[in-house]
Protein backbone atom coordinates (compact mmCIF):
# COMPACT_ATOMS: atom_id res chain seq x y z
CA UNK A 1 0.00 0.00 0.00
CA UNK A 2 1.36 3.40 -0.97
CA UNK A 3 0.55 6.63 0.82
CA UNK A 4 -1.99 8.55 -1.21
CA UNK A 5 -4.60 11.19 -0.65
CA UNK A 6 -6.78 10.60 -3.69
CA UNK A 7 -10.19 12.13 -3.10
CA UNK A 8 -9.00 13.88 0.09
CA UNK A 9 -9.09 17.61 0.81
CA UNK A 10 -6.24 19.10 2.82
CA UNK A 11 -5.85 22.52 4.41
CA UNK A 12 -2.34 23.83 5.10
CA UNK A 13 -1.86 27.06 7.03
CA UNK A 14 1.26 29.10 6.39
CA UNK A 15 1.54 27.26 3.10
CA UNK A 16 3.19 29.98 1.02
CA UNK A 17 6.78 29.09 1.90
CA UNK A 18 9.05 26.96 4.05
CA UNK A 19 7.66 23.81 5.65
CA UNK A 20 4.14 24.83 4.66
CA UNK A 21 5.02 25.16 0.98
CA UNK A 22 6.82 21.81 0.99
CA UNK A 23 3.77 20.24 2.62
CA UNK A 24 1.38 21.75 0.08
CA UNK A 25 3.49 20.33 -2.72
CA UNK A 26 3.83 16.91 -1.08
CA UNK A 27 0.11 16.47 -0.37
CA UNK A 28 -0.83 17.64 -3.88
CA UNK A 29 1.74 15.25 -5.35
CA UNK A 30 0.10 12.43 -3.37
CA UNK A 31 -3.32 13.25 -4.80
CA UNK A 32 -4.92 15.67 -2.35
CA UNK A 33 -6.86 18.76 -3.29
CA UNK A 34 -5.03 21.37 -1.24
CA UNK A 35 -6.24 24.67 0.19
CA UNK A 36 -3.37 26.92 1.16
CA UNK A 37 -4.07 29.56 3.84
CA UNK A 38 -1.56 32.36 4.23
CA UNK A 39 -1.49 36.04 5.13
CA UNK A 40 0.96 36.56 2.25
CA UNK A 41 -1.60 36.16 -0.50
CA UNK A 42 0.85 37.02 -3.28
CA UNK A 43 3.36 34.36 -2.28
CA UNK A 44 0.57 31.87 -1.54
CA UNK A 45 -1.02 32.40 -4.93
CA UNK A 46 2.35 31.87 -6.58
CA UNK A 47 2.80 28.57 -4.76
CA UNK A 48 -0.74 27.44 -5.57
CA UNK A 49 -0.34 28.28 -9.25
CA UNK A 50 2.96 26.39 -9.36
CA UNK A 51 1.19 23.30 -7.98
CA UNK A 52 -1.61 23.64 -10.53
CA UNK A 53 0.95 24.04 -13.33
CA UNK A 54 2.42 20.65 -12.43
CA UNK A 55 -0.96 18.91 -12.48
CA UNK A 56 -2.03 19.30 -8.87
CA UNK A 57 -5.15 20.80 -7.32
CA UNK A 58 -4.49 23.81 -5.16
CA UNK A 59 -6.11 27.12 -4.22
CA UNK A 60 -4.92 29.94 -1.99
CA UNK A 61 -7.02 31.82 0.57
CA UNK A 62 -5.74 35.02 2.15
CA UNK A 63 -5.95 34.45 5.89
CA UNK A 64 -4.47 35.79 9.11
CA UNK A 65 -4.90 32.74 11.34
CA UNK A 66 -5.03 34.89 14.47
CA UNK A 67 -8.25 36.53 13.22
CA UNK A 68 -11.32 34.36 13.88
CA UNK A 69 -13.46 36.00 11.21
CA UNK A 70 -10.79 35.48 8.54
CA UNK A 71 -10.28 31.86 9.57
CA UNK A 72 -14.01 31.12 9.62
CA UNK A 73 -14.39 32.69 6.17
CA UNK A 74 -11.42 30.81 4.72
CA UNK A 75 -12.54 27.43 6.06
CA UNK A 76 -16.05 28.06 4.72
CA UNK A 77 -14.48 28.90 1.37
CA UNK A 78 -12.53 25.62 1.38
CA UNK A 79 -15.68 23.61 2.07
CA UNK A 80 -17.57 25.45 -0.66
CA UNK A 81 -14.78 25.01 -3.19
CA UNK A 82 -13.72 21.41 -2.45
CA UNK A 83 -16.78 19.99 -0.66
CA UNK A 84 -15.24 19.23 2.72
CA UNK A 85 -12.03 18.79 4.72
CA UNK A 86 -10.16 15.58 5.53
CA UNK A 87 -6.73 16.81 6.58
CA UNK A 88 -5.63 19.93 8.46
CA UNK A 89 -1.97 20.88 8.76
CA UNK A 90 -1.61 23.72 11.26
CA UNK A 91 1.76 25.12 10.30
CA UNK A 92 1.52 28.93 10.36
CA UNK A 93 4.01 30.48 12.75
CA UNK A 94 6.48 33.26 13.35
CA UNK A 95 9.71 33.48 15.33
CA UNK A 96 10.56 36.25 17.78
CA UNK A 97 13.30 36.73 20.34
CA UNK A 98 13.34 38.13 23.85
CA UNK A 99 12.98 37.09 27.48
CA UNK A 100 9.90 38.02 29.49
CA UNK A 101 11.35 41.41 30.43
CA UNK A 102 12.42 42.50 26.95
CA UNK A 103 9.42 41.05 25.12
CA UNK A 104 6.69 43.64 24.69
CA UNK A 105 3.09 42.73 25.41
CA UNK A 106 2.30 43.49 21.78
CA UNK A 107 4.96 41.06 20.52
CA UNK A 108 3.87 38.39 23.02
CA UNK A 109 0.28 38.67 21.79
CA UNK A 110 1.39 38.51 18.16
CA UNK A 111 3.52 35.37 18.60
CA UNK A 112 0.93 33.57 20.70
CA UNK A 113 -1.84 34.78 18.40
CA UNK A 114 -0.36 33.34 15.24
CA UNK A 115 1.49 30.31 16.60
CA UNK A 116 -0.98 29.04 19.22
CA UNK A 117 -4.31 30.80 18.87
CA UNK A 118 -4.05 30.27 15.11
CA UNK A 119 -3.98 26.51 15.60
CA UNK A 120 -6.96 26.73 17.95
CA UNK A 121 -8.96 28.77 15.45
CA UNK A 122 -8.31 26.69 12.33
CA UNK A 123 -9.10 23.56 14.31
CA UNK A 124 -12.24 25.14 15.75
CA UNK A 125 -13.66 25.79 12.29
CA UNK A 126 -12.21 22.78 10.45
CA UNK A 127 -13.18 20.04 12.91
CA UNK A 128 -16.95 20.31 12.26
CA UNK A 129 -16.27 19.90 8.53
CA UNK A 130 -14.09 16.86 9.28
CA UNK A 131 -16.84 15.37 11.43
CA UNK A 132 -19.17 15.55 8.47
CA UNK A 133 -16.66 13.37 6.59
CA UNK A 134 -16.72 10.88 9.51
CA UNK A 135 -13.10 11.49 10.48
CA UNK A 136 -9.79 12.91 9.39
CA UNK A 137 -6.33 13.88 10.56
CA UNK A 138 -4.84 17.01 12.06
CA UNK A 139 -1.09 17.51 12.06
CA UNK A 140 0.25 20.35 14.18
CA UNK A 141 3.71 21.68 13.40
CA UNK A 142 5.45 22.13 16.71
CA UNK A 143 9.20 22.18 17.29
CA UNK A 144 11.95 20.65 19.39
CA UNK A 145 11.07 23.71 21.47
CA UNK A 146 7.74 22.05 22.21
CA UNK A 147 9.70 19.95 24.71
CA UNK A 148 12.89 21.93 25.27
CA UNK A 149 13.93 25.58 25.26
CA UNK A 150 16.41 27.99 23.71
CA UNK A 151 17.32 31.11 25.65
CA UNK A 152 15.82 34.43 24.75
CA UNK A 153 12.73 32.96 23.07
CA UNK A 154 10.08 33.16 25.80
CA UNK A 155 7.05 33.76 23.57
CA UNK A 156 8.07 31.25 20.90
CA UNK A 157 8.91 28.49 23.38
CA UNK A 158 5.64 29.08 25.23
CA UNK A 159 3.64 28.89 22.00
CA UNK A 160 5.36 25.71 20.86
CA UNK A 161 4.86 24.04 24.25
CA UNK A 162 1.21 25.07 24.08
CA UNK A 163 0.81 23.44 20.67
CA UNK A 164 1.83 20.07 22.08
CA UNK A 165 -0.73 20.43 24.87
CA UNK A 166 -3.41 21.43 22.37
CA UNK A 167 -2.51 18.44 20.22
CA UNK A 168 -3.07 16.05 23.10
CA UNK A 169 -6.28 17.75 24.21
CA UNK A 170 -7.78 17.55 20.71
CA UNK A 171 -6.60 13.96 20.26
CA UNK A 172 -8.63 12.97 23.33
CA UNK A 173 -11.65 15.07 22.47
CA UNK A 174 -12.06 13.90 18.88
CA UNK A 175 -10.87 10.28 18.89
CA UNK A 176 -14.52 9.23 19.14
CA UNK A 177 -15.18 11.15 15.92
CA UNK A 178 -12.44 9.34 14.02
CA UNK A 179 -10.17 12.40 14.00
CA UNK A 180 -6.51 11.77 14.80
CA UNK A 181 -4.32 14.65 16.03
CA UNK A 182 -0.54 14.53 16.12
CA UNK A 183 2.35 16.96 16.41
CA UNK A 184 5.49 17.03 14.29
CA UNK A 185 8.47 18.49 16.15
CA UNK A 186 11.26 19.51 13.74
CA UNK A 187 14.79 20.47 14.60
CA UNK A 188 16.49 23.17 12.54
CA UNK A 189 15.05 23.37 9.02
CA UNK A 190 16.32 25.21 5.95
CA UNK A 191 13.54 27.77 5.58
CA UNK A 192 13.26 31.53 5.02
CA UNK A 193 12.57 31.88 8.76
CA UNK A 194 15.90 30.23 9.60
CA UNK A 195 17.82 32.48 7.23
CA UNK A 196 16.07 35.53 8.68
CA UNK A 197 17.11 34.46 12.18
CA UNK A 198 20.68 33.73 11.10
CA UNK A 199 20.79 37.14 9.43
CA UNK A 200 20.38 38.81 12.81
CA UNK A 201 24.02 37.83 13.47
CA UNK A 202 26.90 39.65 11.75
CA UNK A 203 28.08 36.27 10.49
CA UNK A 204 25.00 34.33 9.30
CA UNK A 205 27.04 31.41 7.97
CA UNK A 206 28.58 30.87 11.39
CA UNK A 207 25.08 30.57 12.85
CA UNK A 208 24.03 28.09 10.16
CA UNK A 209 27.17 26.01 10.76
CA UNK A 210 26.48 25.88 14.49
CA UNK A 211 22.87 24.90 13.80
CA UNK A 212 24.05 22.06 11.61
CA UNK A 213 26.44 20.84 14.31
CA UNK A 214 23.61 20.75 16.88
CA UNK A 215 22.24 17.69 15.07
CA UNK A 216 24.13 14.39 15.38
CA UNK A 217 23.44 13.75 11.69
CA UNK A 218 25.59 16.82 11.03
CA UNK A 219 23.23 18.91 8.93
CA UNK A 220 20.06 20.99 8.85
CA UNK A 221 16.83 19.40 7.61
CA UNK A 222 15.28 20.10 4.23
CA UNK A 223 11.70 21.36 4.38
CA UNK A 224 10.66 18.40 2.23
CA UNK A 225 11.82 16.00 4.95
CA UNK A 226 9.42 17.57 7.43
CA UNK A 227 6.68 17.48 4.79
CA UNK A 228 7.27 13.73 4.40
CA UNK A 229 6.71 13.22 8.12
CA UNK A 230 3.56 15.36 8.02
CA UNK A 231 2.19 13.37 5.09
CA UNK A 232 2.87 10.13 6.96
CA UNK A 233 0.97 11.24 10.08
CA UNK A 234 -1.92 12.52 7.95
CA UNK A 235 -2.14 9.25 6.02
CA UNK A 236 -3.79 5.90 6.68
CA UNK A 237 -0.34 4.50 7.39
CA UNK A 238 -0.60 6.26 10.77
CA UNK A 239 -4.15 5.07 11.45
CA UNK A 240 -3.36 3.96 15.03
CA UNK A 241 -1.32 7.02 15.98
CA UNK A 242 -2.93 9.93 17.81
CA UNK A 243 -1.84 12.34 20.53
CA UNK A 244 1.80 11.73 19.62
CA UNK A 245 4.76 14.03 19.19
CA UNK A 246 7.03 12.89 16.36
CA UNK A 247 10.56 14.26 16.63
CA UNK A 248 12.01 14.96 13.19
CA UNK A 249 15.16 16.52 14.54
CA UNK A 250 18.18 14.64 13.21
CA UNK A 251 18.82 13.39 16.75
CA UNK A 252 19.08 16.93 18.14
CA UNK A 253 17.48 16.10 21.51
CA UNK A 254 19.37 12.84 22.00
CA UNK A 255 22.87 13.83 23.20
CA UNK A 256 23.11 14.61 26.93
CA UNK A 257 24.72 18.02 27.29
CA UNK A 258 24.43 18.73 23.58
CA UNK A 259 26.88 17.99 20.81
CA UNK A 260 29.50 20.31 22.34
CA UNK A 261 29.68 18.05 25.38
CA UNK A 262 29.71 14.94 23.20
CA UNK A 263 32.66 16.38 21.28
CA UNK A 264 34.66 17.63 24.26
CA UNK A 265 33.36 16.13 27.52
CA UNK A 266 33.23 12.57 28.79
CA UNK A 267 31.26 11.64 25.69
CA UNK A 268 34.43 12.25 23.70
CA UNK A 269 36.80 10.85 26.33
CA UNK A 270 35.29 7.41 26.04
CA UNK A 271 35.90 7.21 22.29
C-alpha positions in Angstrom: 0.0 0.0 0.0 1.4 3.4 -1.0 0.5 6.6 0.8 -2.0 8.6 -1.2 -4.6 11.2 -0.7 -6.8 10.6 -3.7 -10.2 12.1 -3.1 -9.0 13.9 0.1 -9.1 17.6 0.8 -6.2 19.1 2.8 -5.9 22.5 4.4 -2.3 23.8 5.1 -1.9 27.1 7.0 1.3 29.1 6.4 1.5 27.3 3.1 3.2 30.0 1.0 6.8 29.1 1.9 9.0 27.0 4.0 7.7 23.8 5.6 4.1 24.8 4.7 5.0 25.2 1.0 6.8 21.8 1.0 3.8 20.2 2.6 1.4 21.7 0.1 3.5 20.3 -2.7 3.8 16.9 -1.1 0.1 16.5 -0.4 -0.8 17.6 -3.9 1.7 15.3 -5.4 0.1 12.4 -3.4 -3.3 13.3 -4.8 -4.9 15.7 -2.3 -6.9 18.8 -3.3 -5.0 21.4 -1.2 -6.2 24.7 0.2 -3.4 26.9 1.2 -4.1 29.6 3.8 -1.6 32.4 4.2 -1.5 36.0 5.1 1.0 36.6 2.3 -1.6 36.2 -0.5 0.8 37.0 -3.3 3.4 34.4 -2.3 0.6 31.9 -1.5 -1.0 32.4 -4.9 2.3 31.9 -6.6 2.8 28.6 -4.8 -0.7 27.4 -5.6 -0.3 28.3 -9.2 3.0 26.4 -9.4 1.2 23.3 -8.0 -1.6 23.6 -10.5 0.9 24.0 -13.3 2.4 20.6 -12.4 -1.0 18.9 -12.5 -2.0 19.3 -8.9 -5.2 20.8 -7.3 -4.5 23.8 -5.2 -6.1 27.1 -4.2 -4.9 29.9 -2.0 -7.0 31.8 0.6 -5.7 35.0 2.1 -6.0 34.5 5.9 -4.5 35.8 9.1 -4.9 32.7 11.3 -5.0 34.9 14.5 -8.3 36.5 13.2 -11.3 34.4 13.9 -13.5 36.0 11.2 -10.8 35.5 8.5 -10.3 31.9 9.6 -14.0 31.1 9.6 -14.4 32.7 6.2 -11.4 30.8 4.7 -12.5 27.4 6.1 -16.1 28.1 4.7 -14.5 28.9 1.4 -12.5 25.6 1.4 -15.7 23.6 2.1 -17.6 25.5 -0.7 -14.8 25.0 -3.2 -13.7 21.4 -2.5 -16.8 20.0 -0.7 -15.2 19.2 2.7 -12.0 18.8 4.7 -10.2 15.6 5.5 -6.7 16.8 6.6 -5.6 19.9 8.5 -2.0 20.9 8.8 -1.6 23.7 11.3 1.8 25.1 10.3 1.5 28.9 10.4 4.0 30.5 12.7 6.5 33.3 13.3 9.7 33.5 15.3 10.6 36.3 17.8 13.3 36.7 20.3 13.3 38.1 23.8 13.0 37.1 27.5 9.9 38.0 29.5 11.3 41.4 30.4 12.4 42.5 27.0 9.4 41.0 25.1 6.7 43.6 24.7 3.1 42.7 25.4 2.3 43.5 21.8 5.0 41.1 20.5 3.9 38.4 23.0 0.3 38.7 21.8 1.4 38.5 18.2 3.5 35.4 18.6 0.9 33.6 20.7 -1.8 34.8 18.4 -0.4 33.3 15.2 1.5 30.3 16.6 -1.0 29.0 19.2 -4.3 30.8 18.9 -4.1 30.3 15.1 -4.0 26.5 15.6 -7.0 26.7 18.0 -9.0 28.8 15.4 -8.3 26.7 12.3 -9.1 23.6 14.3 -12.2 25.1 15.7 -13.7 25.8 12.3 -12.2 22.8 10.4 -13.2 20.0 12.9 -16.9 20.3 12.3 -16.3 19.9 8.5 -14.1 16.9 9.3 -16.8 15.4 11.4 -19.2 15.5 8.5 -16.7 13.4 6.6 -16.7 10.9 9.5 -13.1 11.5 10.5 -9.8 12.9 9.4 -6.3 13.9 10.6 -4.8 17.0 12.1 -1.1 17.5 12.1 0.2 20.4 14.2 3.7 21.7 13.4 5.5 22.1 16.7 9.2 22.2 17.3 12.0 20.7 19.4 11.1 23.7 21.5 7.7 22.0 22.2 9.7 20.0 24.7 12.9 21.9 25.3 13.9 25.6 25.3 16.4 28.0 23.7 17.3 31.1 25.6 15.8 34.4 24.7 12.7 33.0 23.1 10.1 33.2 25.8 7.0 33.8 23.6 8.1 31.2 20.9 8.9 28.5 23.4 5.6 29.1 25.2 3.6 28.9 22.0 5.4 25.7 20.9 4.9 24.0 24.3 1.2 25.1 24.1 0.8 23.4 20.7 1.8 20.1 22.1 -0.7 20.4 24.9 -3.4 21.4 22.4 -2.5 18.4 20.2 -3.1 16.1 23.1 -6.3 17.7 24.2 -7.8 17.5 20.7 -6.6 14.0 20.3 -8.6 13.0 23.3 -11.7 15.1 22.5 -12.1 13.9 18.9 -10.9 10.3 18.9 -14.5 9.2 19.1 -15.2 11.1 15.9 -12.4 9.3 14.0 -10.2 12.4 14.0 -6.5 11.8 14.8 -4.3 14.7 16.0 -0.5 14.5 16.1 2.3 17.0 16.4 5.5 17.0 14.3 8.5 18.5 16.1 11.3 19.5 13.7 14.8 20.5 14.6 16.5 23.2 12.5 15.0 23.4 9.0 16.3 25.2 5.9 13.5 27.8 5.6 13.3 31.5 5.0 12.6 31.9 8.8 15.9 30.2 9.6 17.8 32.5 7.2 16.1 35.5 8.7 17.1 34.5 12.2 20.7 33.7 11.1 20.8 37.1 9.4 20.4 38.8 12.8 24.0 37.8 13.5 26.9 39.7 11.8 28.1 36.3 10.5 25.0 34.3 9.3 27.0 31.4 8.0 28.6 30.9 11.4 25.1 30.6 12.9 24.0 28.1 10.2 27.2 26.0 10.8 26.5 25.9 14.5 22.9 24.9 13.8 24.1 22.1 11.6 26.4 20.8 14.3 23.6 20.8 16.9 22.2 17.7 15.1 24.1 14.4 15.4 23.4 13.7 11.7 25.6 16.8 11.0 23.2 18.9 8.9 20.1 21.0 8.8 16.8 19.4 7.6 15.3 20.1 4.2 11.7 21.4 4.4 10.7 18.4 2.2 11.8 16.0 5.0 9.4 17.6 7.4 6.7 17.5 4.8 7.3 13.7 4.4 6.7 13.2 8.1 3.6 15.4 8.0 2.2 13.4 5.1 2.9 10.1 7.0 1.0 11.2 10.1 -1.9 12.5 8.0 -2.1 9.3 6.0 -3.8 5.9 6.7 -0.3 4.5 7.4 -0.6 6.3 10.8 -4.2 5.1 11.4 -3.4 4.0 15.0 -1.3 7.0 16.0 -2.9 9.9 17.8 -1.8 12.3 20.5 1.8 11.7 19.6 4.8 14.0 19.2 7.0 12.9 16.4 10.6 14.3 16.6 12.0 15.0 13.2 15.2 16.5 14.5 18.2 14.6 13.2 18.8 13.4 16.7 19.1 16.9 18.1 17.5 16.1 21.5 19.4 12.8 22.0 22.9 13.8 23.2 23.1 14.6 26.9 24.7 18.0 27.3 24.4 18.7 23.6 26.9 18.0 20.8 29.5 20.3 22.3 29.7 18.1 25.4 29.7 14.9 23.2 32.7 16.4 21.3 34.7 17.6 24.3 33.4 16.1 27.5 33.2 12.6 28.8 31.3 11.6 25.7 34.4 12.3 23.7 36.8 10.9 26.3 35.3 7.4 26.0 35.9 7.2 22.3 
